[in-house]
Amino acid sequence: MPSVLPLGDPAPADGLLDAQAAVGAAERPFSLYIHVPYCTVRCGYCDFNTYTATELGGGASQAEYAGTALGELDFAAGVLERSGLPAREVSTVFFGGGTPTLLDAAELGGLLGRARELWGLAEGAEVTTEANPETVSPESLARLAEAGFTRVSFGMQSAVPHVLKVLDRVHRPERVPQVVEWARAAGLNVSLDLIYGTPGESLADWERSLDAALACEPDHLSAYALIIEDGTKLAAQIRRGEVPDVDDDDHADKYEHAEARLSAGGLQWYEVSNWARTADQECRHNLAYWRGSDWWGIGPGAHSHVGGVRWWNVKHPRAYAQRLATGVSPAAGKEVLDDGARYVEDVLLRVRLAEGLPTATLRAEGRAAVAGLIADGLIDAKAAFAGSVRLSLRGRLLADAVVRRLLPD
């Protein structure tokens, strides 16, 4: 969740949603995202809306946060009801950050419990928390499982100490297999997050990280190319020449290595940056984003989307807490997507999925581009002839270029 908020229209103080949000809502899944904006150390590459646990006070401290987030859960339930949305159980819940597991397991369980009281959880609901490997124990993971969590996503990033050091990650590589074992013992599904293309990371380093991750036998793995964001510590280090810049060709080589090793290890890609051992272990919460479902984002800077109405909360935890304390919506701005904007987003997101984008949903200019994309080896010919735009391996490396051809100006 990037820290820079978009421009948009003013959000109403009462939080009520535009009428279009309720249209067809009964047929759409509903999810919750809960942002916990605290970290022990702010990583040098991170552009997310996060704060170290000790730098905030005055109603915005880590110790007070769970109570504030409970307030937005209650506020959300009231807004959805007053806006005419039908009652819907929650299909997925995702606690992200920051480092959600800096909160006590009882606090995380309390937030999940309140969501269950307000909406109910659908049968088989997926409930995930992100976690830094150094912030969990066998006891805390067992308590999360008892509270109803089904999945934990560990920020592994790398198995190589010098790469972790450049990223300012504080965990030890040997900690990862240990916490995976603890999570398994608690009955939780396990996902691992990796980052490739860190300055100074060799291909051998990346292969070592892939092998270490596969040795843990995760149910799910995400691998993201490092992006250097303006204003971060790492961007400043690169600008000063202290570390080398990232390289697109290096990213491509490492992605191809990831695909080869992960597929050989029993993990299949289902989205450009995500692999799962079986379809049941794909991240259903992220699929809700990519398929344009409804979700409410709890927390400072969190984004929400319901029926083509999108809004985002104020960034600073103190301003967020103050608004909720006075009964005012924490939303900083909103936008109502028209048919054109929703079409663009649908193509942009769904083309990244292995299931493919149905050719029939494309407008004429998009359909006209399909033959050229096949000829250039960017989409799978067999899938295209069956009526779906499905990225080839080369197309996954050039996904943005595929989208530009499907959505010409």
Buried (B, 14 or more C-beta within 10 A) or exposed (E): BEBEBEEBEEBBEEBBBBEBBBEEBEEBBBBBBBBBBBBBEBBBBBBBBBBEBEEBEEBBBBEBBBBBBBBBBEBBBBBBEEBEBEEBBBBBBBBBBBBBBBBEBEBBBBBBBBBBEBBEBBEEBBBBBBBBBBBBEBEBBBBBBEBBBBBBBBBBBBBBEEBBBBBBBBBEBEBBBBBBEBBBEBEBBBBBBBBBBBBEBEEEBBBBBBEBBBEBBBBBBBBBBBEBBEEBEBBEBBEEEEBEEBEEEBBBBBBBBBBEBBEEBEBBBBBBBBBBBEEEBBBBBBBBBBBBBBBBBBBBBBBBBBBBBBBBBBBBBBBBBBBBEEEBBBBBBBBBBEEEEEBBBBBBBBBBBBBBBEBEBBEEEBBEBBEEBBEBEBBBBEBBEEEBBBBBBBBBBBBEEBBEBBBEE
